Amino acid sequence: MPPTRPIVTFTTDFGLADAYVAEMKGAVLRMCPEATLVDVSHVIIPQDVLAGAIALERAVHAFPAGTIHVAVVDPGVGTDRKLLVARVDGQIVLAPDNGLITWTHLRSKQISTHELLWRPSVESAHTFHGRDILAPAAGLIAAGKGDDVPTRRLDRPVLLEVSIAKSLDEAVVLHIDRFGNVITNVPADLVTSTTEIPDIGPVRRTYSDVAIGDPVALIGSSGLLEIAIRNQNAAVQLDLMVGNKIRFRK
C-alpha cells in the first residue's frame, strides 16, 4: 500500500474574507506538497483564546494518530511569547504559547510540550507567525523532516484559568456554541439520574426530549453537560455567559 498522506489541520480566528488562511496553507504545501489540508474553524471570535482552545481539543479528539494541527489565535503576536510544539496522544500541535493548548492539556491522556525554536532562513513578518513560522514548521514535520525543526522542553506552558469540574460545585459555563447552546465544564461522570438544574429540570438524553422552546440539560457530543433551549438560543434566553456559575438543585 502507498504511504498515508500526512494530515495538517488549521484552527484560527482569521475569518474567510482575507488571504491569511490560504497563505498558511501555501506555506505548508511548499514544504509538503502531498499533505492533506483540513480546516477545523476560521471563525473563532477574534482573540478568543479559550474558544480556540476548545475547538483545538475537539480536533485533536477527532483526528487519527500522526495528524499535525496548526492553531493560531494569537493576540500577542510580535511580543516575546513563545511558540510551542505539543505531542498529544500520537498527534502534534503547533501553536502560540498563550493558553491555546489549555483544553487539550486538560483532556488528553498523554501530552508533552516543547518550545519551537525553528525560524525561517529569511526574516519573517513580526505580525504573521502563523504563516512564516508555525505553518512551514508543520510542513517540514509533515514531510518527515522533523529533525530539521529544533525544539527544547517546555515544562510549564501557559494555561488559561479553566478546569474540568471535579464536583458540581465547580460547574461554570465554559463555552457557547454557534447555536447558543451553553457548554459547561462538567464531565459526564459527575452527572447522575438525580442531577437537576433549577428552572431547567433533570438531565435528558437529547434535545427532542422537551418541547420546542423549552430548556433542557443534557450531555453533549463533547462529553460535557450542556444547557440548551430546543430550537432557540439558550445563552440569550437564559442570559448566560462564559464564566457564569451553574447551580444545581440540592
N, C-alpha and C positions, 0 to 999 in steps of 0.2 A: 504493500500500500504506500502511496506517496505520503510524505510528511504532512502533518496537520499545519494549516496556515495559522500563524500567530494572530491572536485577537487583541486589539487595543481599543479600549472604551474611553469616552470623553464625558466628563461631568463639569459643567461650567455655569457661570451666570452671564455669559456673553450675549445671549439672545441670538436671533437669527437675521437681524437686519443688516449686520455688517459682515465683513470677510474674516473676522477673527477665528471662527471655528475652522473654516476652510484652510486658513494659514497654518493652524496647528496640525491638521490632517496632512497637509503638504509636507510639513517638517518630518512627520513620521514616515511618510511614503518615500521621501528622499533617502532615508536610511534603510527602509524595509519595504520595497515596492509590493511584495506579496502579502502584506498584512491585511487582515480583515478589520475594518474600522466600524465601530458601533457607537452611536450616540445614545447616552443614557438620558441626559437632560441638559439643555442650554437655557432654560427659563427659570433657573433658581433666582429668587429675588436678589437683586444686586447687593453684594456684600453680605448676604445672609449665610455666614459660615456654618451655622447649625443646620440649616435646611440642606446645604450642600453635603454636610457630614452624613445626614440621614440618607440622602439619595445615593451617596457613595457606598454606604454599608449595604443597601439593598442590591446594588450592582454586584458587589463582591459576593453576596449571598447567592446571587442568581447564576453567576458565570462559572465555567469549569476551571480546574487547576490549569495553570500556565497563562491565564489571562493577565494582561497588563492594563491597569487603569490609570488614566491621567485625569486628575481633578484640579480645577482651578477656580476657586472663589477666593480672591486674593486682595483684600483692601490694603494690605501692607506691601504691595509690590514696590520694589525700589528701595525698601528700608533694609535693615540688617537682619530681618527674619530669615531663618534658614529654609532650605528646600529639603524634602525628605524622600526617602525610598523605604517603603514598608513591605515586608514579606509576610503575607497574610494567608494562612491556610492554603499554601501552594500557589498563591497569586502574588502579583506585585502591584503596589500603588505608588505613584509619583504625585506629590502634592506639595504646596507650601506648608511649612511647619507653623500653622496658625490655628490649629484645632480641627481642621478638616478630617483628620484621622480619628477623631474622638469616638464616634459611634461605632466605627469598625473596631477600634481598640477595645471597646467595652464588650462587644458581642462576638468577637472572634475567639476561636479555640486556641489558636497559636499565632502570635504576631511578634515580629522583631522590627525595630526601626533603626534607620541609618540616615546620616546627613548626606545629601547628594553633593559631591564635590566637583562633578564633571561640569565643564564650561566649554562653549564652542571656541574654536581657534580664532575666530574673528569676534570683535566686540559685539555684545548683544545689546538690544534695547533695554533701557532701565525700566520700561513700563510694560514689557510683554515677555516675562519669563516663561509663560506657558508655551509660546511659540519657539522661543530661542534657546530654552534650556530643558524644560520638562518634556516636551514632545520629541525633540531629537534624541534625548536620552532614552525615552521609551522606544523609539525606533531602533536604536542600537541594541537594546536588550531584546527586542522582538527579532532582530536579525541574528541573534545568537552571539552578539559581541558584548555581553555583559561585563566581561573582563576589562573592556575599554571605558567602563563607567565607574570611576572610583567613588567610594563612599567611606564613611567611618561611623562607627557605632554611635547611636544617639539614644542614651538610656532614658532620657526624660523629654519626650516630645511634648509640645504644647497641647494641652487638653482643655476643652471647654468645661465649665462647671455644670455638667449634667451627669446624671447617673441612672442606672436601672434601679427601679424601686425594689427594696428588699422587704417592704411591708406596705400595706395600703395607706399608712400614714404618710408615706413619702411620695404619694401619687401627685404628679403635676402634668400639665399639658406640655408635650414635647414638640409637637408639630401639627400644623393644619394643612391638609392636602387641598388640591385644587377644587374638590367638591365641597369643601368646608367641613369635612369630617375631622374630628378633634382626636388626635392620636396621643395617648399618654405614655408614660414611661413604665407602666405596669405590665410585667410579663404574664403570659397565660397561666403559669403555675401558681400565681398568687390569687387567682380567681377561682371561687368555688360556687356551688349551686346556691349558696345563700348570699353571695355578693350582690349588693344592691346600692344604686346611687339615688339619693333623694330627687324626686320630681322626674326621674328617668325610668327607674324600675330595675328589675333584675337583669343580669346579663343574658342576652338572647343568642341564638345561633347565627342569624343573618338579618339583613335589613328588612326583608319582607315579612319578618315575624311581627311587625307592627303595621298599623295603617299609615297610608301616605300622610305626611305632615306630623307624625308622632315621633318623639325621641326614642332612641334605642341605644343600649350599651352592648357591645359585642367584642369578640376577639377578631381583630382584622388580619389581613394577609401577612402582616409583618410579625405576627405572634404577640402583638401588644393590644391592651384594652383600648378601645376607641369609643367615642360618643358621636352619634350621628342623628340626623333627622331625616327620615325617609323622603327622598326626592327634594330635599331642601338643604340649606347651608346651616349646619349646626353652630359653627363658630359665630356667625352673625346673629342667628336667632337666640342663642344662649349667652351671647356676649362673653365668649371665652377667647383668651389669647395665650400664646406660648408663655409658659412660666406660671400660669394660674394654677392654684392648688385644687385638686379634686377631692371632694369629701364623700364618704360612704356612710350608709345607714348602719348604726351600731346594733 
